[in-house]
Amino acid sequence: MFDVGASELLMIVIVAVVVIGPKDMPMALRTAGRWIGKMRKMSNHFRSGIDAMVREAELEEMERKWREQNEAIMKASPQLPSMNPTADDMQVPAVSEPALSQPEPAVSPVADDAPEKSAEVKTENRQAELHLPPPPP
């Protein structure tokens, strides 16, 4: 669109020096540079806005395609049971009485007075492990 060759650029420089003058040329070039910079910033901002709109449109299109494919898959596949159990789903199996009772403690082959003595021995062993003094009489 703006195809400027070397000869055209040379002609623009000569006209600028004659019209503006060599004295005001640096200030004119700075002003032109600022304008060009502003135009580039605006065009980059405009371009990034257009790119963002294109990406959003592509994203919306991809989401629409995904929804359509998801609906087609859901229609084609059988329905699985829901993850939220209902009262019918939560049936408790019947449990017999012996399964609910506590297990019986193991019987030691010691005499009837042995539990009292074994408790004393256990207490003494614990105190020895913990390095505690024996209890007062």
Legacy VTK file of the C-alpha trace (Angstrom):
# vtk DataFile Version 3.0
C-alpha trace
ASCII
DATASET POLYDATA
POINTS 137 float
0.000 0.000 0.000
2.726 2.461 1.013
5.450 1.176 -1.227
8.119 3.861 -0.904
11.332 3.240 -2.796
14.755 4.830 -2.294
14.208 7.503 -4.987
10.852 8.570 -3.496
12.362 8.710 -0.002
15.205 10.909 -1.291
12.676 13.253 -2.932
10.713 13.548 0.373
13.899 14.410 2.294
14.902 17.110 -0.241
11.408 18.687 -0.164
11.395 18.572 3.671
14.793 20.291 3.908
13.698 23.004 1.443
10.265 23.573 3.017
11.127 23.180 6.729
14.721 24.279 6.594
17.810 22.643 8.009
17.481 24.553 11.285
14.021 23.201 12.248
14.558 19.741 10.759
15.568 17.958 14.055
12.489 19.258 15.840
10.245 18.277 12.925
11.735 14.750 12.841
11.169 14.347 16.610
7.553 15.455 16.218
7.072 13.069 13.283
8.652 10.252 15.329
6.251 10.887 18.225
3.263 10.799 15.862
4.483 7.599 14.270
4.992 6.074 17.732
1.462 7.045 18.778
0.037 5.593 15.569
1.927 2.330 16.144
0.657 2.097 19.739
-2.913 2.706 18.606
-2.641 0.175 15.782
-1.119 -2.424 18.138
-3.892 -1.769 20.662
-6.521 -2.099 17.929
-4.892 -5.275 16.598
-4.732 -6.854 20.075
-8.423 -6.017 20.609
-9.338 -7.658 17.303
-7.200 -10.708 18.176
-8.932 -11.008 21.570
-12.356 -10.872 19.913
-11.304 -13.556 17.419
-10.021 -15.794 20.233
-13.264 -15.339 22.188
-15.316 -16.179 19.104
-13.198 -19.289 18.470
-13.550 -20.291 22.122
-17.324 -19.884 22.006
-17.458 -21.949 18.822
-15.324 -24.692 20.387
-17.544 -24.705 23.494
-20.652 -24.971 21.306
-19.132 -27.907 19.384
-18.116 -29.563 22.655
-21.657 -29.182 24.039
-23.174 -30.655 20.869
-20.774 -33.608 20.940
-21.390 -34.122 24.653
-25.159 -34.148 24.107
-24.791 -36.646 21.236
-22.639 -38.923 23.404
-25.061 -38.677 26.328
-27.989 -39.592 24.051
-26.102 -42.526 22.542
-24.827 -44.021 25.812
-27.009 -45.671 28.476
-27.672 -43.726 31.618
-25.541 -44.645 34.599
-27.049 -44.651 38.092
-26.815 -41.317 39.796
-24.024 -40.623 42.259
-26.523 -39.362 44.857
-28.033 -42.422 46.578
-31.744 -42.454 47.274
-33.549 -44.232 50.124
-34.161 -47.248 47.873
-30.457 -47.499 47.048
-29.457 -47.442 50.706
-30.803 -50.829 51.830
-28.906 -52.273 54.761
-28.359 -56.045 54.578
-29.739 -58.074 57.458
-27.105 -59.039 60.016
-27.479 -62.000 62.343
-27.206 -61.642 66.132
-23.859 -63.435 66.593
-22.168 -61.065 64.157
-23.270 -58.074 66.234
-22.084 -59.450 69.582
-18.660 -58.700 70.976
-16.004 -61.411 70.695
-15.489 -63.314 73.896
-12.242 -62.595 75.747
-9.639 -65.299 75.688
-9.616 -67.441 78.854
-6.258 -67.880 80.486
-5.413 -71.180 82.232
-4.910 -69.388 85.576
-6.958 -69.875 88.750
-9.796 -67.559 89.862
-7.573 -65.448 92.138
-5.069 -65.051 89.302
-6.715 -61.976 87.723
-6.006 -59.957 90.846
-2.392 -61.087 90.923
-1.906 -60.582 87.185
-3.213 -57.005 87.506
-0.680 -56.337 90.247
2.117 -57.800 88.130
1.081 -55.688 85.132
1.049 -52.544 87.264
4.501 -53.320 88.643
5.839 -54.017 85.149
4.469 -50.695 83.894
5.990 -48.807 86.776
9.332 -50.493 86.121
9.147 -49.543 82.430
8.366 -45.956 83.300
10.961 -45.901 86.088
8.393 -44.865 88.649
8.790 -45.538 92.367
6.476 -48.176 93.795
3.229 -46.875 95.297
3.208 -46.286 99.058
1.652 -49.117 101.171
LINES 1 138
137 0 1 2 3 4 5 6 7 8 9 10 11 12 13 14 15 16 17 18 19 20 21 22 23 24 25 26 27 28 29 30 31 32 33 34 35 36 37 38 39 40 41 42 43 44 45 46 47 48 49 50 51 52 53 54 55 56 57 58 59 60 61 62 63 64 65 66 67 68 69 70 71 72 73 74 75 76 77 78 79 80 81 82 83 84 85 86 87 88 89 90 91 92 93 94 95 96 97 98 99 100 101 102 103 104 105 106 107 108 109 110 111 112 113 114 115 116 117 118 119 120 121 122 123 124 125 126 127 128 129 130 131 132 133 134 135 136
